[in-house]
Amino acid sequence: MLKALRQVDWPVILVDNSPDRLPVISDEANHYIHNPENAGIAEAQNQGIDQAIAEGAEAVLLLDQDSQLTGTFLNQLLDAYNTAAKQFEKLACIGPQVLCEFDNKQVKARASKETYLTDNHILTRQIIASGMIINTLAYKRIGKKESALFIDGVDHEWCWRAKRHGYLVLKAANVVMPHRQGDGRHRLFGMNFKRGAPVRLYYQVRNVLILSRRGYVPVYWKCRHLTALPLRFLVNRWYFPQGKLRGGYMWQGLKDGLTGRTGKIQK
Protein backbone atom coordinates (compact mmCIF):
# COMPACT_ATOMS: atom_id res chain seq x y z
CA MET A 1 0.00 0.00 0.00
CA LEU A 2 2.71 2.48 0.98
CA LYS A 3 4.64 1.62 -2.18
CA ALA A 4 1.63 2.49 -4.33
CA LEU A 5 1.20 5.80 -2.51
CA ARG A 6 4.86 6.57 -3.06
CA GLN A 7 4.44 5.87 -6.79
CA VAL A 8 2.05 8.81 -7.05
CA ASP A 9 4.01 10.88 -4.50
CA TRP A 10 1.05 11.55 -2.22
CA PRO A 11 1.72 12.61 1.37
CA VAL A 12 0.90 9.83 3.84
CA ILE A 13 -0.56 10.17 7.33
CA LEU A 14 -0.44 6.86 9.20
CA VAL A 15 -2.68 6.42 12.24
CA ASP A 16 -1.71 3.35 14.24
CA ASN A 17 -4.13 1.79 16.74
CA SER A 18 -1.83 -1.10 17.69
CA PRO A 19 -0.19 -1.36 21.14
CA ASP A 20 3.39 -1.14 19.88
CA ARG A 21 4.84 1.46 17.54
CA LEU A 22 5.75 0.08 14.12
CA PRO A 23 9.05 1.85 13.33
CA VAL A 24 9.61 0.34 9.87
CA ILE A 25 6.14 1.35 8.66
CA SER A 26 5.97 4.62 10.55
CA ASP A 27 9.22 5.79 8.96
CA GLU A 28 7.50 5.55 5.55
CA ALA A 29 4.80 8.07 6.53
CA ASN A 30 4.99 11.84 6.34
CA HIS A 31 3.13 12.01 9.63
CA TYR A 32 2.64 9.23 12.21
CA ILE A 33 -0.02 9.18 14.95
CA HIS A 34 0.10 6.40 17.53
CA ASN A 35 -2.87 5.35 19.68
CA PRO A 36 -1.49 2.50 21.83
CA GLU A 37 -4.82 2.10 23.69
CA ASN A 38 -6.74 1.72 20.37
CA ALA A 39 -8.92 4.78 19.83
CA GLY A 40 -11.15 2.94 17.34
CA ILE A 41 -11.42 3.29 13.58
CA ALA A 42 -13.68 6.37 13.66
CA GLU A 43 -11.40 8.39 15.92
CA ALA A 44 -8.32 7.24 13.98
CA GLN A 45 -9.89 8.46 10.75
CA ASN A 46 -10.80 11.78 12.37
CA GLN A 47 -7.23 12.22 13.56
CA GLY A 48 -5.85 11.54 10.10
CA ILE A 49 -8.36 13.78 8.33
CA ASP A 50 -7.83 16.62 10.80
CA GLN A 51 -4.07 16.38 10.36
CA ALA A 52 -4.46 16.47 6.58
CA ILE A 53 -6.73 19.51 6.82
CA ALA A 54 -4.18 21.24 9.07
CA GLU A 55 -1.63 20.66 6.30
CA GLY A 56 -3.93 22.23 3.71
CA ALA A 57 -5.55 19.19 2.09
CA GLU A 58 -8.68 19.78 0.00
CA ALA A 59 -9.41 16.05 -0.20
CA VAL A 60 -8.36 13.04 1.87
CA LEU A 61 -8.15 9.38 0.81
CA LEU A 62 -8.92 6.84 3.55
CA LEU A 63 -7.34 3.40 3.36
CA ASP A 64 -6.98 0.32 5.51
CA GLN A 65 -4.80 -2.76 5.33
CA ASP A 66 -7.43 -4.89 3.59
CA SER A 67 -7.25 -3.07 0.24
CA GLN A 68 -4.94 -3.71 -2.70
CA LEU A 69 -3.57 -0.62 -4.44
CA THR A 70 -1.60 0.36 -7.52
CA GLY A 71 -0.44 3.73 -8.74
CA THR A 72 -2.79 3.41 -11.71
CA PHE A 73 -5.78 2.79 -9.44
CA LEU A 74 -4.96 5.82 -7.30
CA ASN A 75 -4.69 8.14 -10.30
CA GLN A 76 -7.95 6.83 -11.76
CA LEU A 77 -9.77 7.36 -8.46
CA LEU A 78 -8.39 10.88 -8.10
CA ASP A 79 -9.46 11.70 -11.67
CA ALA A 80 -12.96 10.48 -10.88
CA TYR A 81 -13.03 12.65 -7.75
CA ASN A 82 -11.76 15.76 -9.52
CA THR A 83 -14.30 15.35 -12.32
CA ALA A 84 -17.13 14.89 -9.82
CA ALA A 85 -16.01 17.86 -7.73
CA LYS A 86 -16.29 20.08 -10.82
CA GLN A 87 -19.68 18.72 -11.85
CA PHE A 88 -21.43 18.42 -8.49
CA GLU A 89 -21.43 21.28 -6.02
CA LYS A 90 -22.26 19.24 -2.92
CA LEU A 91 -19.93 16.25 -3.20
CA ALA A 92 -19.28 14.51 0.12
CA CYS A 93 -17.08 11.65 -1.07
CA ILE A 94 -16.38 9.14 -3.80
CA GLY A 95 -15.12 5.57 -3.68
CA PRO A 96 -14.28 2.76 -6.09
CA GLN A 97 -16.21 -0.31 -7.08
CA VAL A 98 -15.18 -3.05 -4.63
CA LEU A 99 -14.00 -6.47 -5.79
CA CYS A 100 -14.36 -9.11 -3.06
CA GLU A 101 -11.13 -11.12 -2.83
CA PHE A 102 -12.91 -14.22 -1.52
CA ASP A 103 -14.99 -14.89 -4.64
CA ASN A 104 -13.43 -12.39 -7.08
CA LYS A 105 -16.85 -10.82 -7.65
CA GLN A 106 -17.80 -7.18 -7.63
CA VAL A 107 -19.76 -6.15 -4.56
CA LYS A 108 -23.13 -4.77 -5.62
CA ALA A 109 -25.93 -3.17 -3.63
CA ARG A 110 -28.98 -5.38 -3.32
CA ALA A 111 -31.73 -3.43 -1.64
CA SER A 112 -30.12 -0.02 -2.03
CA LYS A 113 -30.90 1.66 -5.35
CA GLU A 114 -27.99 3.18 -7.28
CA THR A 115 -28.23 5.67 -10.15
CA TYR A 116 -25.74 6.61 -12.87
CA LEU A 117 -25.26 10.39 -12.88
CA THR A 118 -22.57 10.19 -15.59
CA ASP A 119 -20.77 7.35 -17.34
CA ASN A 120 -18.31 7.13 -14.42
CA HIS A 121 -20.26 8.46 -11.45
CA ILE A 122 -22.86 6.40 -9.60
CA LEU A 123 -25.06 7.95 -6.91
CA THR A 124 -25.33 5.58 -3.95
CA ARG A 125 -26.39 5.63 -0.29
CA GLN A 126 -23.10 4.53 1.24
CA ILE A 127 -19.57 3.35 0.48
CA ILE A 128 -16.93 1.68 2.62
CA ALA A 129 -14.22 3.81 4.18
CA SER A 130 -11.26 2.15 2.50
CA GLY A 131 -10.82 3.84 -0.87
CA MET A 132 -13.09 6.75 0.11
CA ILE A 133 -11.92 10.21 -0.99
CA ILE A 134 -13.52 12.81 1.28
CA ASN A 135 -14.11 16.42 0.34
CA THR A 136 -12.69 18.29 3.34
CA LEU A 137 -15.12 21.20 2.95
CA ALA A 138 -18.00 18.73 3.15
CA TYR A 139 -16.37 17.01 6.14
CA LYS A 140 -16.32 20.30 8.04
CA ARG A 141 -20.03 20.83 7.41
CA ILE A 142 -21.23 17.24 7.84
CA GLY A 143 -19.11 16.61 10.92
CA LYS A 144 -16.53 14.08 12.01
CA LYS A 145 -16.86 10.31 11.93
CA GLU A 146 -18.76 9.13 15.01
CA SER A 147 -16.10 8.04 17.50
CA ALA A 148 -18.71 6.61 19.88
CA LEU A 149 -19.44 3.80 17.40
CA PHE A 150 -15.74 2.81 17.63
CA ILE A 151 -15.85 0.39 14.68
CA ASP A 152 -18.48 -1.15 12.35
CA GLY A 153 -21.10 1.04 10.72
CA VAL A 154 -18.88 4.13 10.98
CA ASP A 155 -18.45 4.67 7.23
CA HIS A 156 -22.12 4.06 6.42
CA GLU A 157 -23.34 6.33 9.22
CA TRP A 158 -21.23 9.22 7.91
CA CYS A 159 -22.54 8.70 4.37
CA TRP A 160 -26.15 8.68 5.58
CA ARG A 161 -25.49 11.83 7.60
CA ALA A 162 -23.98 13.44 4.51
CA LYS A 163 -27.14 12.65 2.55
CA ARG A 164 -29.24 14.22 5.33
CA HIS A 165 -27.24 17.41 4.82
CA GLY A 166 -27.89 17.34 1.07
CA TYR A 167 -24.49 15.98 -0.02
CA LEU A 168 -23.80 13.33 -2.66
CA VAL A 169 -22.08 9.99 -2.04
CA LEU A 170 -20.68 8.55 -5.26
CA LYS A 171 -18.95 5.51 -6.67
CA ALA A 172 -16.51 5.66 -9.56
CA ALA A 173 -18.08 3.20 -11.98
CA ASN A 174 -14.88 2.42 -13.88
CA VAL A 175 -12.47 2.20 -10.94
CA VAL A 176 -12.19 -1.18 -9.18
CA MET A 177 -10.39 -1.98 -5.91
CA PRO A 178 -9.74 -5.54 -4.66
CA HIS A 179 -10.68 -5.62 -0.98
CA ARG A 180 -10.74 -8.23 1.75
CA GLN A 181 -13.29 -8.01 4.57
CA GLY A 182 -13.06 -10.46 7.44
CA ASP A 183 -11.37 -13.86 7.54
CA GLY A 184 -13.74 -15.80 5.34
CA ARG A 185 -17.12 -16.23 3.66
CA HIS A 186 -19.56 -19.08 4.24
CA ARG A 187 -22.78 -19.76 2.34
CA LEU A 188 -25.56 -21.17 4.50
CA PHE A 189 -29.35 -21.20 4.06
CA GLY A 190 -28.86 -19.56 0.66
CA MET A 191 -27.08 -16.56 2.21
CA ASN A 192 -23.47 -15.45 2.59
CA PHE A 193 -22.09 -14.94 6.08
CA LYS A 194 -18.88 -13.04 6.82
CA ARG A 195 -16.56 -14.56 9.39
CA GLY A 196 -14.31 -12.15 11.25
CA ALA A 197 -12.73 -11.72 14.67
CA PRO A 198 -15.17 -12.71 17.46
CA VAL A 199 -14.96 -9.32 19.20
CA ARG A 200 -16.23 -7.57 16.07
CA LEU A 201 -19.59 -9.24 16.64
CA TYR A 202 -20.04 -7.12 19.76
CA TYR A 203 -19.72 -3.89 17.77
CA GLN A 204 -21.78 -5.17 14.85
CA VAL A 205 -24.74 -6.18 17.02
CA ARG A 206 -24.54 -3.15 19.31
CA ASN A 207 -24.24 -0.63 16.48
CA VAL A 208 -27.11 -2.15 14.51
CA LEU A 209 -29.33 -1.56 17.54
CA ILE A 210 -28.00 1.96 18.08
CA LEU A 211 -28.22 3.08 14.44
CA SER A 212 -31.66 1.53 13.93
CA ARG A 213 -33.14 4.13 16.28
CA ARG A 214 -32.10 7.02 14.05
CA GLY A 215 -34.45 8.56 11.51
CA TYR A 216 -31.84 9.27 8.84
CA VAL A 217 -30.70 5.64 8.69
CA PRO A 218 -32.37 3.90 5.69
CA VAL A 219 -35.35 1.70 6.52
CA TYR A 220 -34.13 -1.12 4.27
CA TRP A 221 -30.87 -1.27 6.24
CA LYS A 222 -32.70 -1.44 9.56
CA CYS A 223 -35.00 -4.21 8.37
CA ARG A 224 -32.22 -6.24 6.81
CA HIS A 225 -29.87 -6.12 9.79
CA LEU A 226 -32.39 -6.38 12.60
CA THR A 227 -34.16 -9.40 11.10
CA ALA A 228 -30.79 -11.07 10.41
CA LEU A 229 -29.60 -10.91 14.03
CA PRO A 230 -31.19 -14.19 15.24
CA LEU A 231 -29.82 -16.15 12.29
CA ARG A 232 -26.39 -14.54 12.64
CA PHE A 233 -26.35 -15.60 16.28
CA LEU A 234 -27.15 -19.22 15.39
CA VAL A 235 -24.46 -19.35 12.69
CA ASN A 236 -21.78 -17.74 14.85
CA ARG A 237 -22.66 -19.69 18.00
CA TRP A 238 -23.08 -23.16 16.49
CA TYR A 239 -21.32 -23.20 13.10
CA PHE A 240 -18.26 -20.96 13.21
CA PRO A 241 -15.21 -21.82 15.34
CA GLN A 242 -14.99 -20.29 18.84
CA GLY A 243 -18.76 -20.43 19.00
CA LYS A 244 -19.09 -19.87 22.74
CA LEU A 245 -16.87 -16.79 22.59
CA ARG A 246 -18.74 -15.45 19.56
CA GLY A 247 -22.09 -15.98 21.24
CA GLY A 248 -20.90 -14.18 24.36
CA TYR A 249 -19.82 -11.13 22.39
CA MET A 250 -23.16 -11.03 20.57
CA TRP A 251 -25.11 -11.19 23.85
CA GLN A 252 -23.01 -8.37 25.29
CA GLY A 253 -23.57 -6.35 22.13
CA LEU A 254 -27.31 -6.95 22.42
CA LYS A 255 -27.41 -5.74 26.03
CA ASP A 256 -25.25 -2.67 25.39
CA GLY A 257 -27.13 -1.83 22.20
CA LEU A 258 -30.46 -1.89 24.04
CA THR A 259 -29.11 0.31 26.84
CA GLY A 260 -27.35 2.68 24.43
CA ARG A 261 -23.81 2.12 25.66
CA THR A 262 -21.19 3.28 23.15
CA GLY A 263 -17.42 3.50 22.87
CA LYS A 264 -14.91 0.70 23.37
CA ILE A 265 -16.17 -2.61 24.73
CA GLN A 266 -16.08 -2.91 28.52
CA LYS A 267 -14.78 -6.36 29.36
Beta strands, then each sheet from edge to edge (+ up, - down):
strand 1: 13-16
strand 2: 31-34
strand 3: 59-62
strand 4: 91-100
strand 5: 105-106
strand 6: 115-118
strand 7: 121-123
strand 8: 132-135
strand 9: 168-179
strand 10: 184-188
strand 11: 191-195
sheet 1: 1+ 2+
sheet 2: 3+ 8- 4+ 5-
sheet 3: 3+ 8- 4+ 9+ 7- 6+
sheet 4: 10+ 11-
end
